[in-house]
Amino acid sequence: MSQQAQFREIEVMPRRLMSDKKAKDLAAIIRDTEGVEEVLTHGPRFSGGGRLTGRFIIVVKTGFAPEDVIAKLKPVCDQTMPYGYDVRVGQFTKPRPTVKDYLRGLER
């Protein structure tokens, strides 16, 4: 088993920040892709309520290879982000709660 096979998350980082509407549209398309369990978006928020997206984390369903999901997402990403993007496979979210999460009451 390759080292990448144990990871179930894909990070897609556009080379430019995306508008909230464009990011929501892309996230909806990604969610509908076979093998995708969840899509998380990250980016700065502004005082006026606006938001830009600079990173997508895609959780792959058990039984699907991240490489297969990337192959399905590549045409959509190429069309949506003509300025380029970077893709990595790895662990990008916390696998379990931290002590700080318990102290804040975020985890029970």
matplotlib code that plots the C-alpha trace (Angstrom):
import matplotlib.pyplot as plt

x = [0.0, 1.4, 1.8, -0.8, -3.3, -3.8, -4.8, -8.4, -8.2, -7.4, -6.3, -7.0, -5.5, -6.3, -3.4, -5.8, -8.5, -12.0, -15.2, -17.7, -20.2, -17.7, -16.4, -19.9, -20.6, -17.4, -18.0, -21.5, -20.0, -17.3, -19.9, -21.8, -18.7, -18.6, -16.3, -16.5, -17.9, -17.4, -16.0, -14.6, -13.6, -11.2, -10.4, -10.4, -13.6, -14.1, -15.9, -18.5, -19.6, -17.7, -15.6, -12.9, -11.9, -8.3, -8.4, -10.7, -10.3, -12.1, -12.7, -12.8, -15.3, -13.9, -13.3, -12.3, -8.7, -7.9, -6.1, -9.4, -11.3, -8.6, -8.9, -12.7, -12.2, -9.3, -11.5, -13.8, -10.9, -9.2, -12.3, -13.1, -9.6, -7.8, -5.2, -4.0, -4.2, -2.2, -3.4, -2.0, -3.1, -2.7, -4.3, -5.4, -8.0, -7.5, -8.1, -9.3, -10.2, -7.4, -7.2, -8.0, -11.2, -12.3, -11.5, -13.5, -16.4, -16.3, -16.1, -18.1]
y = [0.0, 3.4, 6.1, 8.3, 5.4, 5.8, 9.5, 10.3, 14.1, 16.2, 19.9, 22.1, 25.6, 28.1, 30.4, 33.3, 33.9, 33.1, 35.0, 33.5, 32.8, 31.1, 29.0, 27.9, 26.9, 24.9, 23.3, 22.1, 20.5, 18.8, 17.5, 15.9, 14.0, 10.3, 9.4, 12.8, 12.6, 16.3, 19.6, 22.2, 25.7, 28.1, 31.7, 35.2, 36.9, 40.7, 43.0, 43.8, 40.1, 39.3, 36.2, 34.9, 31.3, 30.2, 26.5, 23.5, 20.4, 17.3, 14.3, 11.1, 8.3, 5.0, 2.6, 5.3, 6.2, 9.9, 9.7, 8.6, 11.5, 13.9, 12.6, 13.3, 16.8, 17.9, 19.0, 21.0, 22.7, 23.4, 25.2, 27.0, 28.1, 28.9, 30.9, 27.6, 25.6, 23.1, 19.7, 17.7, 14.5, 14.2, 14.8, 18.4, 18.3, 17.2, 13.4, 13.7, 16.5, 18.3, 19.3, 22.9, 21.7, 20.0, 23.1, 25.3, 22.9, 22.2, 18.4, 16.3]
z = [0.0, -1.0, 1.6, -0.3, -0.2, 3.6, 3.3, 2.5, 1.9, -1.1, -0.9, -3.9, -3.6, -6.3, -7.2, -6.7, -4.1, -5.4, -4.9, -2.5, -5.3, -7.6, -4.7, -3.6, -7.2, -7.4, -4.0, -5.1, -8.2, -6.2, -3.7, -6.5, -7.8, -7.1, -4.2, -2.4, 1.1, 2.2, 0.9, 3.3, 2.2, 3.8, 3.3, 4.8, 5.9, 5.8, 8.2, 5.6, 5.5, 2.3, 2.0, -0.4, -0.7, -1.0, -0.2, -0.7, 1.4, -0.1, 2.1, 0.0, 0.8, 2.1, -0.8, -3.3, -4.2, -4.0, -7.3, -9.0, -7.5, -8.6, -12.1, -12.0, -10.6, -12.9, -15.9, -13.6, -11.8, -15.2, -16.4, -13.2, -12.3, -15.6, -13.6, -12.1, -8.9, -6.8, -5.6, -2.7, -1.0, 2.7, 6.1, 6.4, 9.2, 12.8, 13.1, 16.7, 19.1, 20.9, 24.6, 23.6, 21.9, 25.2, 27.2, 24.8, 25.0, 21.3, 21.9, 24.3]

ax = plt.figure().add_subplot(projection="3d")
ax.plot(x, y, z, "-o")
ax.set_aspect("equal")
plt.show()
